[in-house]
């Protein structure tokens, strides 16, 4: 009987050990299954063109606002928006009442001056009277000429009328009557560039410009002027680019995309799927794998390269980076790497 009890006990013990082993194996498998599953790729260094794009609206090379120096009633306007004008062409005439009064006054002073000169020649007048009337005559002529310039308004440049704010019969106010823009031989675009790129930009540098109005077409231009002061609010400075405009194809107000190539740099590149935005901020980060553990690395992005990003810092050449499965990751977490 004792032998039978011992044998039974041995069998039960063996069964218990077997069950325990199965439980441990199952636990190990469950633990493995609970690890975040990720896929990875390798960061590599490559030459990246340092090209940047800026947007702005086209402006006329010169823009003249046609307006009188003092308020007056408009008599005629000879042009409308879109009309071409030549330098010196009469565009607007105003009420001549004031100029007529000045003309009458000028003619009166001229007569008095001529009489004073004649009296002086026959010895019946004085040099002082002649000098006083000559001064009055010069002042009246200047005043009349100025009034005529503000009664008959001419275009100072050849160009196109880009705005008209009044009609005949209106009283001039704070707005110009007309605006004339010079569209040839060039137009300009003024872009705002980060102060970090200040030393990279110089007059004469070539740029490429694309317009939404001309899809698939690229225009060559050059940097004309780098403005000397930086906007303290945006930390940018203005750069003027001038574009040759034969035939006046390019119009003021067109949306322009200006591309400037600052050369190339050897920087680390990773797949775009490796870059994750931190919730609640604009920070970007990448998870780097060492062994079977990931670490958190904040990065700063450079150029977008199709399905990859240039990184300015944070990742080294040859680092293994996580490209999928980041939603379950945190710094120091162990992972299950799948191909």
Buried (B, 14 or more C-beta within 10 A) or exposed (E): EEEEEEEEEEEEEEEEEEEEEEEEEEEEEEEEEEBBEBEBBEBEBBEBEBEBEBEBEBBBBBBBEBBBEEEBEBBEBEBEEEBEBEEEBEBBBBEBEBBEEBBEBBEEBBEBBEBBBEBBEEEEBEEEBBEBBBEBBEEBBEBBEBBEEBBBBBBBBBBBBBBBBBEEEEEBEEEBBBBBBBBBEBBBBBBBBBEEBEEBBEEEBEBBBBBEEEEEEEBEBBBBEBEEEBEEEEEBBBBBBBBEBEEEBBBBEBEBBBEBBEEEBEBBBBBBBBBBEEEEEEEBBBBBBEEEEBBBBEBEBBBEBEEBBBBBEBBEEEBBBBBBBBEEBEEEBEBEBEE
